[in-house]
Amino acid sequence: MRQPNGKVERTERGVDLVIERHFKGTLEDVWESVTSSESTARWIGPWSGEPGAGNTVTLTMSFEEGAPECSVHIDTCDAPHHLAVRTQDSSGAWFLEVKLEQLGVDEVLMRFIHHVDEPELVGDAGPGWEYYLDRIVAARDGSPMPTFEEYYPQQREYFLDQLK
């Protein structure tokens, strides 16, 4: 099992699932890993459509069973610091944010935030996002890609325990 590091924070509307990752590189380089279709294809799936705030693109979830498509509305696109999107697919609607901060000459902190309306969903969402964010790390540094079985269901209780 991989060690999770995500935190569950209570908010007025539910909870926020916050997961951080550190990367070597520049803001622009990490931003491209999160926003370029060619880059996202390596860790979550490619997208098509016209990018930009106010627009909606279609993301193909390549590493999910059946490679389902997901509608992604871009609320905020403040390159290379902040991306906020709302996704819609057969499992529902999610509000997600990525915030990037340059920490040093060659280090970037990514804060991934999933605003969760139904707190009990963190037990499933947390391991999923840990998996996908580790896939970004692997795609960037060339390390072996993780498998979902390394995260779920083992990490489920870690996230649910934070609701207590």
Order of alpha helices (4+ residues) and beta strands (2+ residues): beta-beta-alpha-alpha-beta-beta-beta-beta-beta-beta-alpha-alpha
